[in-house]
Amino acid sequence: PVAESFGDLDPAIDAREGDVPDDEWTGFHVIEKALWVDNSLDGMEPVADKLLADVKSLREQVEDSNLSVEQIANGAVELLNEVSASKITGEEERYSHTDLIDFAANVDGSQAAYDAVQPILATRSEGLATTISEAFTNVDTALADYADGDSYVLYTDLTEEDTRKLSQVIDALAEPLSRVAEIVVGQGS
């Protein structure tokens, strides 16, 4: 939920084609394109090696980081905003169309960040805590409709009504979640 806190690692690991200059494009999505568009991993070894090094560096930095309650609470809602901005549009995994996996991962990350601050929220606004818990359940229920074994259907299998339904449950969660940071740092009620 706080990827931007780690400098250039986020774009190095997760930039999509066109997000950065072509000569700086590295990470998961280069390999995704090679697999689903080029049907070949030829030349991907250096990309994979850099990706592994970047992920290891990220892990080390995460382990050494000290995040504030406000950063964690804001990170929870930022992950949902990312779902609305790119995951639900099919832009995230434009070659493999496995966007719902990322969608679910963002929701899980948001839930984990929220869970870290939920005890504080529950003591200050029990009603909001209940609303948010119910909204997370609604998102999980909506996503379950698109489960396919241990994964999800391809984004290309979704209809406009499907994406509208998913957008609505995300928005219904993001709105109350956006109020958490102010409350948990003691500035709201």
C-alpha positions, 0 to 999 in steps of 0.5 A: 500500500505504500509502494511509492515510499521505495523510490524507483523500485515500484516502476522498475518492478511493475511499470506498464509499457508506456509508463516509462521510456522504452529503454527503462521498461523492466519488471513483470510486465516486460515478461508478461508481454514476452509470454503472451504476445511474443510467445517467447522468453528469448532475451528475458534472462536479464529482465528476470535477473533485474526483477529478482534483484529489485524484488529482493531489494524491495523486501529488504527495504520493507523489512527495515521500514517504519510506517506511520499509522496514517501511511498504513491507513492511507495505503489501504484506500490507495490500493482500492483507488488503484483498482478503480484506476487501472485494475477494473479497466483491464489496463493492469495485465493488458497482455495476459488479461489476468487483471482480477488476480491483481484486483484481488491482491489489491483488496487483500493488501487493503484489507491487511493494511486496514486490519493493522489499524482497525483496533484503533478505529473500532475504539473511536468509531465502531460504526465505521469499523462495522461498515468497512468490515461489511464492505470488505465482505461485499467485495469478496463476495462479488469477486467470488462470482468470477473465481475459476479454481484457484484463480479468476476468469480472464478480464476479457470474459467480463461484461460491462455489467460485471465491471460496473458491479465490481466498481460499485462494490469497490467504491462502496468500500473506498468511501468509508475507508477514506475516512479512516486515516483522519480518525486513527491519527486522532483528528476525526470522529 
